[in-house]
Amino acid sequence: MKKIAFLLCSALFVISCQNEVNPYLNRTQKSIEVLQRWYNNKTGLYETTSWWNAANAITVLCDYSRITGDMKYMAIVDNTFETCKQFEVQMPDTSENWICTNFINDYYDDEGWWLLAWIEAYDITGDVKYLQMSQTIFDDLILGWDSVCGGGIYWKKPNIGKAAVQNELFMLSALRLYQRSPGKITEGLSYLQWADKCWEWFQQTGMISANYLIENGLDENCEPSSGRYYTYNQGMILSAMVEFSKIKNDNSYLELAKKIAASTMTHLVYESGILKDPTEPKPNGDAVQFKGIFMRHLSYLYKHSESPEMEHFIHHQVEALWNRARNPKTGEIGAIWNEPFDQADAARQTSAIDALNAALSLGKR
């Protein structure tokens, strides 16, 4: 009888924990269902948004699958992989259309988003084709590295602009590839050596400001563009620092990440404490994606720091976007989480799902 009572209590405890662990599960599921209304099975992409945004939409599907164990969207992920690895880029004159092969195009940052998405797909499925694709993309990213401004990879081919975004992506990609292929050498260096090389360069550029915010990039004189603090740049570096800390068993990387996160949560917010990208109130089709990317990487840092401030911040964002920025009739979520719903598209929805995934991954209110 005591054993039965114990099992009953244990079962009730598990049910209670499940309810506590997944307070945002229903919201996330509904928001993904809305996102998928824009998915075009034939093209493998999302209507209303562009190429790099689609990589982030695929990433949020992977994140949801990893967090919940629900694999129903992985067929979508695979469809995009197979359909878009030979992608026809539409030009004004259709006779000038060209084929983008293996997710390699004119923009190194675009390539980085796809690379990280396929690493996640590999982690979930174990299918080596995703890892091999990530390695193929990285081989192209390396071609963007030269000695101008002391190093770093360019934003656009051929040799146009050096900024934070593509170098943060390069660094994080190198670290995550090293964790999965530690012995692989490409262009004479291991993935970790490429990450170290990029981080050594990044630190000396001045793109990490005195108040621990990441500047957007470098000007033609290799000087940082002061005061342009986009939220996604504050995010990606957090995960890179976490990976460095894990690989090198060095908490100084983690401490830097905490300072960048704290500065972002202090300075890039409205008075209400809701995250604010500098492009608001009129963000373009790229900028509507930025805040979700920060939230994705903040949640990864939280897992390795368990900061109460980060936990509160994540919950605060999700409550705002759900209760203020969402259209309750359609389930669509706008770009400015502090204000009423503005308009809908796949990038706005993806950004909100990034935040919802972040809250879902915390495991408790």
ZAMARGU-4260 file (C-alpha; in steps of 0.2 Angstrom, whole numbers, plus 5000, padded with zeros to 4 digits):
<rodrens>
0) 5000/5000/5000 | 5014/5012/5004 | 5022/5008/4987 | 5006/5012/4978 | 5004/5028/4988
5) 5022/5033/4984 | 5019/5029/4965 | 5003/5039/4965 | 5011/5054/4973 | 5026/5052/4961
10) 5014/5052/4946 | 5005/5068/4953 | 5022/5076/4955 | 5027/5072/4937 | 5011/5079/4931
15) 5013/5095/4941 | 5031/5097/4935 | 5026/5095/4917 | 5013/5109/4919 | 5026/5120/4928
20) 5040/5115/4915 | 5029/5120/4900 | 5019/5135/4904 | 5023/5142/4887 | 5021/5127/4877
25) 5003/5131/4871 | 5008/5148/4866 | 5023/5142/4857 | 5014/5129/4847 | 5000/5141/4842
30) 5013/5154/4836 | 5023/5141/4826 | 5006/5135/4818 | 5004/5154/4812 | 5022/5154/4806
35) 5019/5139/4795 | 5005/5147/4786 | 5018/5157/4776 | 5029/5141/4772 | 5029/5137/4754
40) 5032/5118/4753 | 5037/5120/4734 | 5051/5133/4737 | 5056/5127/4755 | 5055/5145/4760
45) 5043/5157/4769 | 5032/5170/4760 | 5033/5188/4766 | 5052/5187/4770 | 5069/5184/4763
50) 5083/5171/4762 | 5092/5174/4778 | 5076/5176/4788 | 5071/5159/4782 | 5087/5151/4790
55) 5081/5159/4806 | 5063/5152/4804 | 5071/5134/4801 | 5082/5137/4817 | 5067/5141/4828
60) 5058/5125/4822 | 5074/5115/4827 | 5075/5124/4844 | 5057/5120/4847 | 5060/5101/4842
65) 5076/5101/4853 | 5067/5109/4868 | 5051/5099/4867 | 5056/5082/4859 | 5042/5085/4846
70) 5049/5080/4829 | 5034/5085/4818 | 5042/5100/4811 | 5058/5091/4806 | 5051/5085/4789
75) 5049/5104/4785 | 5067/5107/4790 | 5073/5092/4779 | 5062/5099/4764 | 5070/5116/4765
80) 5087/5107/4766 | 5084/5097/4750 | 5074/5110/4741 | 5086/5125/4744 | 5103/5118/4742
85) 5101/5122/4724 | 5091/5138/4725 | 5087/5149/4710 | 5090/5168/4714 | 5077/5178/4705
90) 5083/5194/4696 | 5073/5208/4688 | 5078/5201/4671 | 5074/5182/4673 | 5087/5178/4660
95) 5100/5184/4673 | 5094/5172/4687 | 5108/5162/4695 | 5109/5147/4706 | 5114/5148/4724
100) 5122/5131/4728 | 5125/5123/4745 | 5117/5139/4754 | 5132/5149/4748 | 5128/5166/4740
105) 5135/5184/4740 | 5133/5188/4758 | 5144/5179/4771 | 5132/5183/4785 | 5118/5174/4776
110) 5129/5159/4774 | 5132/5159/4793 | 5114/5159/4798 | 5111/5143/4787 | 5127/5135/4794
115) 5121/5136/4812 | 5103/5130/4807 | 5111/5114/4799 | 5121/5111/4814 | 5106/5111/4825
120) 5097/5099/4812 | 5112/5088/4814 | 5111/5088/4833 | 5093/5083/4833 | 5093/5070/4819
125) 5111/5064/4819 | 5110/5064/4800 | 5128/5068/4794 | 5122/5077/4778 | 5118/5092/4789
130) 5135/5093/4797 | 5144/5090/4780 | 5134/5105/4773 | 5139/5116/4788 | 5157/5111/4784
135) 5155/5116/4766 | 5148/5133/4770 | 5162/5136/4783 | 5175/5133/4769 | 5167/5147/4759
140) 5167/5158/4774 | 5185/5157/4776 | 5188/5164/4759 | 5181/5180/4766 | 5195/5182/4778
145) 5210/5194/4774 | 5222/5206/4782 | 5212/5222/4779 | 5208/5230/4796 | 5220/5217/4803
150) 5208/5202/4799 | 5190/5197/4800 | 5179/5191/4786 | 5169/5203/4775 | 5150/5206/4775
155) 5147/5205/4756 | 5157/5198/4741 | 5169/5203/4734 | 5177/5211/4749 | 5164/5224/4755
160) 5163/5229/4773 | 5169/5221/4789 | 5156/5221/4803 | 5151/5212/4819 | 5137/5201/4813
165) 5147/5190/4800 | 5162/5188/4812 | 5151/5183/4827 | 5143/5171/4815 | 5160/5165/4809
170) 5167/5163/4827 | 5151/5154/4834 | 5151/5142/4818 | 5169/5138/4821 | 5167/5134/4839
175) 5152/5123/4836 | 5160/5114/4821 | 5175/5111/4832 | 5164/5103/4846 | 5157/5091/4833
180) 5173/5089/4822 | 5188/5093/4833 | 5201/5085/4822 | 5196/5093/4806 | 5208/5105/4798
185) 5203/5117/4785 | 5215/5130/4776 | 5228/5124/4788 | 5219/5127/4804 | 5207/5118/4816
190) 5190/5125/4819 | 5195/5131/4836 | 5211/5139/4829 | 5199/5149/4817 | 5188/5154/4832
195) 5203/5159/4842 | 5210/5169/4827 | 5193/5178/4825 | 5191/5182/4843 | 5209/5189/4845
200) 5205/5200/4830 | 5187/5205/4836 | 5194/5211/4853 | 5206/5223/4845 | 5194/5231/4833
205) 5185/5242/4846 | 5168/5234/4842 | 5166/5230/4860 | 5162/5247/4868 | 5167/5253/4885
210) 5149/5250/4891 | 5150/5232/4885 | 5138/5234/4869 | 5144/5227/4852 | 5146/5241/4839
215) 5138/5236/4822 | 5155/5237/4812 | 5170/5246/4805 | 5170/5260/4793 | 5182/5263/4779
220) 5196/5268/4791 | 5194/5252/4801 | 5186/5262/4815 | 5170/5256/4824 | 5154/5264/4819
225) 5150/5271/4836 | 5133/5270/4844 | 5125/5258/4832 | 5120/5244/4844 | 5108/5232/4835
230) 5101/5219/4847 | 5106/5204/4837 | 5124/5208/4838 | 5122/5208/4857 | 5115/5191/4856
235) 5127/5180/4845 | 5142/5184/4855 | 5134/5177/4871 | 5133/5160/4863 | 5151/5161/4857
240) 5157/5166/4874 | 5148/5151/4882 | 5156/5139/4869 | 5173/5146/4872 | 5171/5144/4891
245) 5165/5126/4889 | 5179/5121/4877 | 5193/5130/4887 | 5186/5128/4904 | 5188/5147/4907
250) 5175/5157/4916 | 5182/5174/4910 | 5172/5171/4893 | 5156/5168/4903 | 5159/5184/4914
255) 5161/5194/4898 | 5145/5187/4891 | 5136/5191/4907 | 5142/5209/4906 | 5136/5211/4888
260) 5119/5203/4892 | 5117/5215/4907 | 5121/5230/4897 | 5109/5225/4884 | 5095/5222/4896
265) 5099/5239/4904 | 5102/5250/4889 | 5092/5243/4874 | 5075/5243/4882 | 5060/5254/4884
270) 5056/5262/4901 | 5045/5246/4903 | 5060/5235/4902 | 5054/5228/4885 | 5068/5225/4873
275) 5070/5239/4860 | 5080/5238/4844 | 5087/5255/4838 | 5078/5253/4822 | 5061/5255/4831
280) 5048/5261/4828 | 5050/5257/4810 | 5061/5242/4808 | 5064/5236/4791 | 5062/5218/4785
285) 5079/5213/4792 | 5078/5222/4809 | 5061/5214/4813 | 5071/5198/4816 | 5085/5205/4827
290) 5077/5204/4845 | 5072/5186/4843 | 5090/5182/4839 | 5096/5191/4855 | 5083/5181/4865
295) 5089/5164/4858 | 5106/5167/4863 | 5102/5175/4880 | 5093/5159/4884 | 5108/5149/4880
300) 5118/5160/4891 | 5105/5158/4905 | 5107/5139/4905 | 5126/5141/4909 | 5123/5155/4922
305) 5105/5154/4929 | 5104/5172/4932 | 5088/5178/4940 | 5089/5194/4931 | 5090/5185/4914
310) 5076/5173/4919 | 5065/5188/4924 | 5069/5197/4908 | 5065/5183/4897 | 5048/5180/4905
315) 5044/5199/4904 | 5047/5200/4885 | 5036/5185/4882 | 5022/5192/4893 | 5023/5208/4883
320) 5023/5202/4866 | 5009/5190/4870 | 4998/5202/4878 | 5002/5218/4869 | 5010/5215/4852
325) 4999/5200/4847 | 4983/5200/4836 | 4972/5189/4847 | 4961/5185/4832 | 4975/5179/4820
330) 4989/5174/4832 | 5001/5185/4823 | 5014/5195/4833 | 5020/5212/4828 | 5038/5219/4828
335) 5037/5230/4843 | 5034/5220/4858 | 5030/5235/4869 | 5016/5241/4858 | 5000/5235/4850
340) 5001/5224/4835 | 5008/5233/4819 | 5008/5220/4805 | 5012/5202/4801 | 5025/5193/4792
345) 5036/5177/4794 | 5051/5187/4801 | 5041/5195/4815 | 5033/5179/4819 | 5050/5170/4820
350) 5057/5183/4831 | 5043/5181/4843 | 5044/5162/4843 | 5063/5164/4847 | 5057/5173/4863
355) 5044/5160/4866 | 5057/5146/4864 | 5068/5155/4876 | 5054/5156/4889 | 5049/5138/4886
360) 5067/5132/4888 | 5068/5140/4906 | 5057/5126/4912 | 5048/5137/4925 | 5040/5153/4929
</rodrens>
